[in-house]
Amino acid sequence: MGVFVDMQNDGAAKGFWVFTSFVRRKHVDSVLMRRKPGQQLAKKLSAIDLIAIGVGATIGAGVYILVGTVAREQTGPALTISFFIAGIAAALSAFCYAELACRCPSAGSAYHYTYICIGEGAAWLVGWALILEYTIGGSAIARGLTPNLALFFGGEDNLPSYLARHTIPGLGIVVDPSAAVLVLVVTVLLCMGIKESSLAQAIVTTVNICGMLFIIIAGGYLAFKTGWIGYELPSGYFPLGLNGMLAGSAVVFFSFIGFDVVASTAEEVKNPQRDLPLGIGIALSICCILYMLVSVVIVGLVPYFALDPDTPISSAFASHGMQWAVYIITTGAVTALCASLMGSLLPQPRMFMAMARDGLLPSFFSDINEQTQVPVKSTIAIGFLAAALAFFMDVSQLAGMVSVGTLLAFTAVAVSVLILRYVPPDEVPLPSSLHESVDSMSLQSSGGDIQEVSSQNFKGSLNYSDSSQCLVDKAGISIAHPLLQKCIAQDEQNQLKRRKIAAWSITIICIGVLVLTSAASYEFLPSLLRFTLCAVGGAFVLCSLIVLACMAQDNARHSFGHTGGFVCPFVPFLPVACILVNTYLLVNLGPSTWIRVSIWLLAGELVYLFYGQTHSSLINAVYVPTAYADEIYRTSSGCLV
C-alpha cells in the first residue's frame, strides 16, 4: 500500500514538474545578459536595411497571380478595398510586434516574446510552427522559379535540360534542379553576413518594386486611354456582395505576411528602439500602397470576369497590344520570388539559434561564426534541408500549413502585449552560476536566517523589504512606522488582486474568442447551437474587455525590458481585435490543413518532452523579484552565457 502511495506521489510530482516547465518564463536576453564576442550577432542593420528586408519578404511572386484569382472568384472590382481591409488587419499585428521588438530586441521574434510573457511550452509550439512555415514556405517559393523562367524561353519545353524539371522513372517524383540551386545560392549569400545579404535583398527588392511601378504607370495610362472599362459594369462595384469582398480580404491577408521577418533581425539592428518600428511600419505601408495601386489598375484594364487566373497581369497588358510587357512583369516576379525566398531563409537560423541558446535545441545551432557573425552552421543545415525539399517534393499541397505558424505567432504576440501591460512578469530567472549571490542576498535580508533557495521563499524574504520596514527622515535615520507598514501591505494586496483579475480577464478573452470564431465558422452546427455559442463567446470577450479597459495598467510595464521605444496604441482594444482576426483565420484554414499541422505539432511536443524540457536553461534557475535582479547581477562577478 505504501509503495502504491509513493508511486502516486511520484506521478503527481512528475506531472506538476511537467506543468511548471510549460509555464516557466525567461527574462529579456539583451537586458541583463552579456554574451562573449563569439556568441554575439553583428549589429549592422539600419532602418533602410529593415525596410528592404520587410518589403522583400512581404511582396512575393504570388501577388502577380493572386489579383486575378481573388478578383474573379470573390471581390470583383472591389479588390482594392479588400487589400485595404487586409492591410488594416495586418497593421494590428504590426503594432504589437513593434512594441515587443523594441522592448525585447533579441533573436527569435515571436518565440522570444512568447517565452518571456506566456511561458516555455507556448513558446516552443510557436517556434516549432514557425520552423514549419519557414521551411515549407521557402521550398514552395523556390519551386515557383521554373515556371517563371520558362516564360523567358517561350515555355517549359524550351528550357535547357539542366534547368527543366524531370520525372524519375518508376517513382513518379518530379525533381526541380532550378529550385534547389536557387535555395543553395541564397544560403551561401546568407552565410556571408547580414549586411551583405541585406544589400542583396535591397537590390532584388528594388527591381521588384520597379516592375510593380511599371505595372501601375503603364497600366494606368492604358486604363485612362480606354476609359477604365473594368469599372463600367452593370453589376456595380460589388458584383459578388460585401461577403465576397470580406472573403477576399481574408485571402489577400496572407500576402501581407513577411513584415514579422524584420523583428527576427532585432539583435542585429544598430538602434532597435528607433529603427525597428520604422522598418515594420514603413515596409507594411509600402506593400499595402503597391498592392492597392496594382489592383486598381488591373481590374480597371480588364473586366474582372475576363482576367486570366494564371497570368492576370501579363494577359491584361497583352489584351491591349503590349505582349512585350510579359518580360518586365516576369522579371519582377522572379526578383520577388528571390526576395521572398531570402525572407523565408533569413529568420529560421536565428529562430534555431534562439531556441538553442535556451537549451531547447542542441547547442550546435547556437554557434556563431567569428568572421561573418551569423549562425553559419544552422544556416547551412537549414539551407540543405530546404534545397532537398525543393528538389524532390512538390510542397504546394502543404503550402496552407505555412499560414498556421504565422497566425499562431501573431496571436501569441497580441496576447503577450496584453500580459506585458496588465500582468508583466514580476520575477527574473537566474542561472545556477548566480546561486551564491542569491544565497548572500537572502542571508543579508533575513538577518542571518538562511532560507531555502526558491522563488517563493526568496520573494518572501526580499520583496518590498526595504520599503515596508522603515521610514527615512530628513536626517537619514530609519524610523519604524507600523501605520506605513500596514498601508504598504494593503497596497501589495490590492496589487496582487488586480493582477489576478487581469490575468483571468485575458484568459477569458482568449477562450471567448475561440468559442466565438469557431461557432461563427462551423456551418454544420445547428443554428440554435451556433447562435448560443456565438452569444456566450461574444459575452465573454465583451465583458472581459470592459474589465481590462476600466482597469489601470501595471506600473511595472515601464521598467520591463528596454524602454523608450514604440508603444502600442489603443490597448486593450487593438490586441484583442488582433487576436480575434487571427483566430478567425486559423479556424477557417480547413480540416485537412489542421490534420497535417497537428501531426507536426505532436512531433514537436515529443521533441520538447524528451529533449527540450530536460535541457532547458531554466531547469535549475532561481526566480527572484525583478527589483533585485539588477543588484544581484552587479554583485556577481560572473557573466551570463
C-alpha positions in Angstrom: 0.0 0.0 0.0 2.8 2.3 0.9 4.6 1.6 -2.4 1.3 2.4 -4.3 1.0 5.7 -2.4 4.7 6.5 -3.2 4.1 5.8 -6.9 1.0 8.1 -6.8 3.1 10.8 -5.2 5.9 10.4 -7.7 3.4 10.6 -10.5 1.8 13.7 -9.2 5.2 15.3 -8.6 6.3 14.5 -12.1 3.0 15.9 -13.6 3.4 19.1 -11.6 7.0 19.4 -12.8 5.9 19.0 -16.4 3.3 21.7 -15.9 5.7 24.1 -14.3 8.1 23.6 -17.1 5.4 24.7 -19.6 4.7 27.9 -17.8 8.2 28.9 -16.7 9.3 32.2 -18.3 12.7 33.7 -19.1 13.9 37.3 -18.9 14.7 39.7 -21.8 18.0 38.4 -23.1 19.5 41.7 -24.0 18.8 43.5 -20.7 20.8 41.5 -18.2 22.7 39.1 -20.4 26.2 39.8 -21.6 27.5 37.5 -24.3 31.0 36.7 -25.3 32.2 38.1 -28.6 31.9 34.8 -30.5 28.3 34.5 -29.4 27.0 37.9 -30.5 25.4 38.7 -33.8 26.8 41.8 -35.6 24.8 45.0 -35.2 25.0 46.4 -38.7 21.4 46.9 -39.8 19.8 50.4 -40.3 16.2 51.4 -40.9 16.8 51.3 -44.7 18.0 47.7 -44.4 15.0 46.7 -42.4 12.6 48.3 -44.9 14.3 46.4 -47.7 14.1 43.2 -45.8 10.4 43.8 -44.8 9.3 44.7 -48.3 11.2 42.0 -50.0 9.9 39.3 -47.6 6.3 40.5 -48.0 5.9 41.1 -51.7 6.1 37.7 -53.2 5.6 36.4 -56.7 2.2 35.2 -55.7 0.7 38.7 -55.9 1.2 38.6 -59.6 -1.3 35.7 -59.7 -3.4 36.5 -56.6 -5.0 39.6 -58.0 -6.6 37.6 -60.9 -7.9 34.7 -58.8 -9.4 36.8 -56.0 -11.0 39.4 -58.4 -12.6 36.6 -60.5 -13.9 34.5 -57.7 -14.6 36.8 -54.7 -14.3 40.5 -55.0 -14.7 41.8 -58.5 -13.7 45.5 -58.9 -13.8 45.8 -55.0 -10.3 44.1 -54.9 -8.7 47.4 -53.8 -11.0 47.6 -50.8 -10.2 44.0 -49.9 -6.4 44.8 -49.9 -7.1 47.9 -47.7 -9.0 45.9 -45.1 -6.4 43.2 -45.1 -3.7 45.8 -44.7 -5.5 47.3 -41.6 -5.8 43.8 -40.2 -2.1 43.2 -40.7 -1.3 46.5 -39.1 -2.9 45.3 -35.9 -0.2 42.7 -35.6 2.4 45.1 -36.8 1.7 47.5 -33.9 2.0 44.6 -31.4 5.3 43.4 -33.0 6.7 46.9 -33.0 6.3 47.4 -29.2 7.7 43.9 -28.3 10.6 44.2 -30.7 11.6 47.5 -29.1 11.3 46.1 -25.5 12.9 42.7 -26.3 15.4 43.2 -29.2 16.8 39.7 -29.4 16.7 37.0 -32.0 13.7 34.7 -32.0 10.9 37.2 -32.7 7.5 35.8 -31.6 9.2 32.7 -30.0 11.2 35.1 -27.8 8.3 37.3 -26.9 6.1 34.3 -26.0 8.8 32.7 -23.9 9.1 36.0 -21.9 5.4 36.7 -21.4 3.4 33.4 -21.7 5.7 30.5 -21.0 8.2 27.9 -22.3 5.5 25.5 -23.6 3.6 28.0 -25.6 6.9 29.5 -26.9 8.1 26.0 -28.1 4.8 25.5 -30.0 5.1 28.9 -31.7 8.8 28.3 -32.6 8.1 24.8 -33.9 5.2 26.1 -36.0 7.4 28.9 -37.4 10.1 26.3 -38.3 7.5 24.5 -40.4 6.4 27.8 -42.0 9.9 28.9 -43.0 11.0 25.5 -44.3 7.9 24.6 -46.4 7.4 28.3 -47.4 10.9 28.6 -48.7 10.7 25.3 -50.6 7.4 26.3 -52.1 8.7 29.7 -53.2 11.8 28.1 -54.8 9.5 25.7 -56.7 7.9 28.7 -58.4 11.2 29.6 -60.1 11.0 27.2 -63.0 7.6 28.2 -64.4 8.7 31.9 -64.3 12.0 31.2 -66.0 10.0 29.2 -68.7 8.3 32.5 -69.7 11.7 33.9 -70.8 12.3 30.8 -73.0 8.8 30.6 -74.5 7.6 27.7 -72.4 8.8 24.9 -70.2 9.5 22.7 -73.2 12.2 25.2 -74.4 14.1 25.3 -71.1 17.6 23.9 -71.0 17.7 20.4 -69.6 19.8 21.4 -66.6 17.0 24.0 -65.6 13.9 22.0 -66.5 12.0 19.6 -64.3 12.5 15.9 -64.7 10.4 12.9 -63.6 12.3 10.0 -62.1 11.2 6.8 -63.9 9.3 4.3 -61.8 8.9 6.6 -58.8 6.9 9.4 -60.4 8.9 12.0 -58.4 9.3 15.3 -60.2 12.7 16.9 -59.4 13.4 20.6 -59.8 17.1 21.4 -60.1 16.4 25.2 -60.6 14.7 25.4 -57.2 17.4 23.5 -55.4 20.2 25.7 -56.9 18.3 28.9 -56.0 18.0 27.8 -52.4 21.7 26.9 -52.2 22.7 30.3 -53.7 20.6 32.2 -51.2 22.1 30.0 -48.4 25.6 30.9 -49.4 24.6 34.6 -49.6 23.1 34.5 -46.1 26.3 32.9 -44.7 28.4 35.8 -46.0 27.0 38.2 -43.4 23.8 40.1 -42.5 24.9 43.3 -44.2 25.8 41.5 -47.5 22.5 39.6 -47.5 20.5 42.8 -46.7 22.3 44.6 -49.6 21.3 41.8 -52.0 17.8 41.9 -50.6 17.7 45.6 -51.3 18.8 45.2 -54.9 16.3 42.5 -55.8 13.5 44.3 -54.0 14.3 47.5 -55.9 14.0 45.6 -59.2 10.7 44.1 -58.0 9.3 47.5 -57.0 10.3 48.9 -60.4 8.4 46.1 -62.0 5.3 47.0 -60.0 5.7 50.7 -60.7 5.8 49.8 -64.4 2.5 48.0 -64.0 1.0 50.9 -62.2 2.2 53.7 -64.5 1.9 51.9 -67.9 -1.4 50.2 -66.8 -2.8 53.5 -65.5 -2.0 55.1 -68.9 -3.8 52.4 -70.8 -6.7 52.5 -68.4 -7.2 56.2 -68.9 -6.8 55.8 -72.6 -9.6 53.1 -72.7 -11.8 54.7 -70.1 -11.4 52.2 -67.2 -13.7 49.7 -68.8 -13.3 47.3 -65.9 -15.3 49.5 -63.7 -18.1 50.2 -66.2 -20.2 47.1 -65.3 -23.9 46.8 -64.8 -23.3 44.7 -61.7 -21.7 47.6 -59.9 -18.6 47.8 -57.7 -19.6 44.8 -55.5 -20.9 42.2 -58.0 -20.3 39.4 -55.5 -21.6 41.3 -52.5 -20.0 42.5 -49.3 -19.4 38.9 -48.2 -17.4 38.3 -51.3 -15.3 41.4 -50.6 -14.7 40.3 -46.9 -13.8 36.8 -48.1 -11.3 38.3 -50.5 -9.8 40.3 -47.6 -9.2 37.0 -45.7 -7.4 35.6 -48.8 -5.2 38.6 -49.6 -4.3 39.0 -45.9 -1.7 36.3 -46.3 0.0 38.5 -48.9 1.0 40.9 -46.1 2.8 38.2 -44.2 6.5 38.9 -44.1 6.9 42.1 -42.0 7.5 39.8 -39.0 10.8 38.9 -40.6 12.0 42.4 -39.6 11.5 41.5 -35.9 13.7 38.4 -36.3 16.7 40.6 -37.0 16.2 42.8 -33.9 19.5 41.6 -32.4 21.4 42.8 -35.4 19.9 46.4 -35.6 22.1 49.3 -34.6 19.3 51.3 -32.9 16.4 48.9 -32.4 14.2 51.3 -30.4 14.1 53.7 -33.3 14.6 51.6 -36.4 12.5 48.5 -35.7 9.2 50.4 -35.6 10.2 52.4 -38.6 11.2 49.3 -40.5 8.0 47.4 -39.7 5.6 50.3 -40.3 7.2 51.7 -43.5 7.6 48.2 -45.0 3.9 47.3 -44.4 2.7 50.7 -45.7 4.7 50.4 -48.9 3.4 46.9 -49.5 -0.2 48.0 -48.9 0.0 51.0 -51.2 1.6 49.0 -54.0 -1.0 46.2 -53.7 -3.8 48.7 -53.8 -2.5 50.6 -56.8 -1.8 47.4 -58.8 -5.3 46.1 -58.1 -6.8 49.4 -59.1 -5.1 49.3 -62.5 -5.6 45.6 -63.3 -9.3 45.4 -62.5 -9.7 48.7 -64.4 -7.9 47.4 -67.6 -10.0 44.3 -68.0 -13.4 43.3 -66.6 -12.9 41.0 -63.6 -14.6 38.0 -65.1 -12.2 38.2 -68.2 -9.0 38.1 -66.1 -6.7 35.1 -66.7 -6.5 33.3 -63.4 -2.9 32.1 -64.1 -1.3 35.2 -65.7 -3.7 38.0 -64.9 -1.3 41.0 -65.3 0.5 39.7 -68.4 -2.8 38.9 -70.1 -4.3 42.2 -69.2 -1.4 44.0 -70.9 -1.4 41.6 -73.9 -5.1 42.4 -74.5 -4.1 46.0 -75.2 -1.3 45.0 -77.6 1.6 45.1 -75.1 2.8 41.5 -75.4 6.4 42.6 -74.7 5.4 43.6 -71.2 5.4 40.0 -70.1 9.2 40.2 -69.9 9.2 43.1 -67.5 6.4 41.6 -65.4 8.2 38.2 -65.3 11.4 39.9 -64.2 9.5 41.5 -61.4 8.0 38.1 -60.5 11.4 36.4 -60.5 13.0 39.0 -58.3 10.0 39.0 -56.0 10.5 35.2 -55.7 14.2 35.6 -54.8 13.4 38.3 -52.2 10.7 36.2 -50.7 13.0 33.2 -50.5 15.6 35.2 -48.7 12.9 36.4 -46.4 12.0 32.8 -45.6 15.5 31.5 -45.1 16.8 34.6 -43.1 14.8 34.2 -39.9 14.9 30.4 -39.5 18.6 30.1 -38.4 18.0 32.9 -35.9 15.0 31.0 -34.6 17.1 27.9 -34.2 19.8 29.9 -32.6 17.4 31.4 -30.0 16.0 28.0 -29.2 19.4 26.5 -28.8 20.5 29.4 -26.6 17.6 28.5 -24.3 18.6 24.8 -24.3 15.5 23.6 -26.2 17.6 22.5 -29.2 21.3 21.3 -29.3 23.9 23.9 -28.9 25.2 23.2 -32.4 22.5 25.6 -33.7 23.7 28.5 -31.5 27.2 28.7 -32.8 28.0 32.0 -34.5 30.9 32.4 -37.0 33.5 34.8 -35.7 34.2 36.3 -39.2 30.7 36.8 -40.5 29.0 37.0 -37.1 26.0 35.0 -38.3 24.9 31.4 -37.4 26.6 29.7 -40.3 26.1 26.1 -39.1 22.4 26.4 -38.7 22.1 28.4 -41.9 23.8 25.7 -43.9 21.8 22.9 -42.2 18.5 24.6 -42.9 19.6 25.6 -46.5 20.4 22.0 -47.4 17.1 20.8 -45.9 15.1 23.4 -47.8 17.1 22.6 -51.0 16.3 18.9 -50.7 12.6 19.6 -50.2 12.5 21.9 -53.2 14.4 19.4 -55.3 12.4 16.2 -54.5 9.0 17.3 -53.3 6.1 19.3 -54.7 5.2 21.1 -51.5 2.3 23.1 -53.0 -0.2 20.9 -51.3 1.4 21.7 -47.9 1.6 25.4 -48.6 -1.5 26.0 -46.5 0.4 24.8 -43.4 2.7 27.8 -43.6 -0.2 30.1 -42.6 -0.6 28.3 -39.2 2.8 29.3 -37.9 2.3 33.0 -38.8 -1.2 33.2 -37.4 -0.2 31.4 -34.2 2.7 33.8 -33.9 0.5 36.9 -34.5 -2.0 35.7 -31.9 0.7 34.9 -29.3 2.3 38.4 -29.8 -1.0 40.1 -29.3 -1.6 38.1 -26.1 1.9 39.0 -24.9 1.2 42.7 -25.3 -1.9 42.3 -23.0 0.2 40.4 -20.5 3.0 43.0 -20.6 0.6 45.8 -20.0 -1.5 44.2 -17.2 0.4 41.4 -15.6 4.1 41.8 -16.6 6.5 39.2 -15.2 7.5 40.2 -11.7 10.2 37.6 -11.2 13.5 37.1 -13.1 15.1 33.6 -13.5 18.8 33.5 -12.5 21.0 30.6 -13.6 22.9 28.3 -11.2 26.1 30.4 -11.7 24.4 33.2 -9.6 23.0 31.0 -6.8 25.7 32.2 -4.4 24.7 35.8 -5.0 21.1 34.8 -4.3 22.2 33.0 -1.1 24.1 36.0 0.1 21.3 38.4 -0.5 18.8 36.1 1.3 21.2 35.9 4.2 21.5 39.7 4.4 17.8 40.3 4.0 16.7 37.7 6.6 19.3 38.8 9.2 21.2 35.6 9.2 18.4 33.2 8.7 19.3 31.2 5.6 16.2 30.3 3.7 15.6 27.7 1.0 16.6 28.9 -2.4 13.3 29.0 -4.2 11.2 31.6 -5.9 8.6 31.7 -3.2 10.9 31.9 -0.2 13.3 34.4 -1.9 10.4 36.6 -2.8 9.0 36.4 0.7 12.3 37.3 2.2 13.1 40.2 -0.2 10.0 41.5 -1.8 9.3 45.1 -0.6 11.6 44.6 2.4 13.2 48.0 2.1 10.1 50.0 1.6 7.8 48.2 4.1 10.0 48.2 7.2 11.1 51.7 7.7 10.5 55.4 7.0 13.6 57.5 6.4 13.5 61.0 7.9 15.4 64.1 6.7 18.5 63.1 8.8 18.7 59.7 7.1 17.6 57.9 10.3 15.3 54.9 9.7 12.2 55.2 11.8 9.9 52.2 12.3 6.3 53.1 11.4 3.6 50.5 11.9 1.0 52.6 10.0 3.2 52.8 7.0 3.8 49.0 7.1 0.0 48.5 7.2 -0.6 50.8 4.2 2.1 49.2 2.1 0.8 45.7 3.0 -2.6 46.8 1.8 -1.2 48.2 -1.4 0.5 44.9 -2.0 -2.7 43.0 -1.5 -4.6 45.4 -3.9 -1.9 45.0 -6.5 -2.0 41.2 -6.2 -5.8 41.2 -6.5 -5.6 43.5 -9.6 -3.1 41.2 -11.3 -5.3 38.1 -10.7 -8.3 39.9 -12.1 -6.3 41.0 -15.2 -4.9 37.5 -15.7 -8.3 35.9 -15.6 -9.7 38.6 -17.9 -7.0 37.9 -20.5 -7.7 34.1 -20.2 -11.4 34.5 -20.6 -10.9 36.8 -23.6 -8.9 34.0 -25.3 -11.5 31.4 -24.5 -14.3 33.6 -25.7 -12.6 34.5 -29.0 -12.0 30.7 -29.7 -15.7 29.9 -28.9 -17.0 32.9 -30.9 -14.9 32.3 -34.0 -15.4 28.5 -34.0 -19.2 28.9 -33.7 -19.3 31.5 -36.5 -17.2 29.4 -38.8 -18.7 25.9 -38.3 -21.8 26.0 -40.5 -22.5 22.3 -40.0 -23.7 23.0 -36.4 -27.4 23.5 -35.7 -28.5 27.1 -36.0 -29.6 27.4 -32.3 -26.3 25.9 -31.0 -24.3 28.3 -33.2 -26.3 31.3 -32.1 -25.9 30.3 -28.4 -22.2 29.7 -28.7 -21.7 33.0 -30.5 -23.6 34.8 -27.8 -21.7 33.1 -25.0 -18.3 33.7 -26.7 -19.2 37.3 -27.5 -20.3 38.0 -23.9 -17.0 36.5 -22.6 -15.0 38.8 -24.9 -17.0 41.9 -24.3 -17.3 41.6 -20.5 -13.6 40.8 -20.1 -12.6 43.6 -22.5 -14.6 46.1 -20.4 -12.9 44.9 -17.3 -9.5 45.4 -18.8 -10.4 48.8 -20.3 -11.6 50.1 -16.8 -8.5 48.7 -15.1 -5.3 50.6 -14.6 -2.3 49.1 -16.4 0.6 47.7 -14.3 3.2 50.3 -13.5 5.9 47.6 -13.8 5.4 47.7 -17.6 7.5 50.9 -17.7 10.6 49.1 -16.4 10.1 45.9 -18.4 12.8 45.2 -20.9 14.2 48.2 -22.9 12.4 51.5 -22.6 12.0 54.5 -24.8 10.7 52.7 -27.9 7.4 52.4 -29.7 4.2 51.9 -27.5 1.3 50.0 -29.0 -1.8 52.3 -29.0 -5.4 51.5 -28.0 -4.6 48.8 -25.5 -6.6 46.5 -24.8 -8.8 47.1 -27.8 -6.2 46.7 -30.6 -4.6 43.5 -29.3 -8.0 41.9 -28.7 -9.0 42.8 -32.3 -5.8 41.3 -33.5 -6.5 38.1 -31.5 -10.0 37.9 -33.0 -8.9 38.4 -36.6 -6.0 35.9 -36.4 -8.1 33.2 -34.5 -10.9 33.5 -37.1 -8.4 32.9 -39.9 -6.8 30.0 -38.0 -10.2 28.3 -37.5 -11.0 28.7 -41.2 -7.9 27.1 -42.6 -9.7 23.8 -43.1 -9.6 20.4 -41.5 -7.0 18.9 -43.9 -4.6 21.6 -43.0 -5.2 21.2 -39.3 -4.7 17.4 -39.5 -1.3 17.9 -41.1 -0.3 20.7 -38.7 -1.4 18.6 -35.7 0.9 15.8 -36.7 3.8 18.3 -37.0 2.9 19.9 -33.6 2.6 16.5 -31.9 6.1 15.6 -33.2 7.4 18.8 -31.9 5.8 18.2 -28.5 7.6 14.9 -28.3 10.9 16.6 -29.1 10.2 19.1 -26.3 9.2 16.4 -23.7 12.2 14.2 -24.4 14.9 16.8 -25.0 13.9 20.5 -24.6 12.2 20.1 -21.3 15.2 18.4 -19.7 17.9 20.6 -21.3 16.2 23.9 -20.8 18.5 26.7 -19.4 15.8 27.4 -16.8 15.7 23.9 -15.4 17.8 24.9 -12.3 17.0 28.6 -12.4 16.1 30.5 -9.3 13.4 33.1 -9.6 13.8 36.4 -7.7 11.8 39.6 -7.7 12.6 41.8 -10.7 13.6 44.7 -8.4 16.6 42.7 -7.0 17.8 41.2 -10.2 20.0 44.2 -11.2 21.6 44.2 -7.7 22.4 40.5 -8.0 24.0 41.0 -11.4 26.0 43.9 -10.1 27.3 42.0 -7.1 28.1 38.9 -9.1 31.5 38.8 -10.8 30.5 36.2 -13.5 28.8 36.9 -16.8 25.8 35.1 -18.2 26.5 33.0 -21.2 
